[in-house]
Amino acid sequence: MSHSCVFAPTGVTIKPILYADGVLKMIDQRLLPTEEVWLEYTDYRAVAEAIVTMVVRGAPAIGVAAAYGAAFGARDIQATDGADFMRQFEAVCAHLAATRPTAVNLFWALKRMKSFAAANASAGQPVENLKIGLEYEALAINDEDIRINLAMGRHGAPLIPDGARVLTHCNAGALATAGFGTALGVIRAAVAAGKKVSVVADETRPFLQGARLTAWELSRDGIDTTLICDNMAGYLMSKGEIDCVIVGADRIAANGDVANKIGTYTVAILAKEHNIPFYVAAPLSTIDLELSDGSLIPIEERDAREVTHIGDKPLAPDNIRVRNPAFDVTPARLVTAIITERGALLGNYSEDLRRIKAGA
Ligand code: MRU
């Protein structure tokens, strides 16, 4: 495979996933902001490991990485015919799917790769063509993600007032996508439209995506950013220092309930109490119409060590019992608008999510 991802529109300054000449390069997000290390991948099992260990994280970025992983798995398949290829390709995709359970973009991307392969295999395409086609499909998913984020930015920017102080939680930025970001993409688009916007970034315990990643990428783009500990958000809201909240999503159920990084629900409750708009920016690939409500969204529980340690340093007594749910669910009634690449939805989610996903 020798194709590369060439799409790089103006304003997309940080791209965490690069692909050229059959090699995937991803910035190691575990080491940011202190070290900028790029890791190289050519094997699907290694890509799966990178997703589990959070070298790459963020719902859309996980989907893009998995698509390249699937293309690598396909490349290494020795098959005599399309049916044999599909059997082996299913196993590759199952391995990649068993990495992280909450972000539906992972399953969406793998389903798209499998549908592409199945359609072409049943049309009688030779195995070598299936492999090349899957590489192009992964490149398309990568490029589309950036375009989608730019579109979300266009639809979301009008919701951010000039002079707004915007609180965000976790990292829904360039690093969580192929580039530009979802929630941070909306902020970038508002800034590009000439608005003066400042960001308050929750640190986002325990993995510190806000402190390590959001603060890093916004500062790099010269966007005014203040870092706070998660438990300071309520105080700032009570003092009138936050004008709106914008976050990303890992999965949105058919009724508009939103799974996102642990702590998002708390922020949404606080926003409601203080009459502050709470916006969610997410691509259509994050909407899961198969789940009627948020209680059905699988919530990943991660290693206790993320809570008991920072790096190698212990923070808690040995053997203390720990919970580490990585996500929570914000009920639709707390969400002022869901911003997608096809427009912003205001409240009537059960009908509008179905309609917008169908392209109407
Ligand atoms: O555990 P992570 O870092 O993968 O969680 C990421 C988030 O919760 C993001 O807010 C979400 O994926 C949206 S990213 C555009």
Residues whose N, C-alpha, C, O or C-beta is under 5 A from the ligand:
A	BS01	MRU	R57 G58 A59 H169 C170 N171 A172 G173 A176 T182 Q209 G248 A249 D250 N260 K261
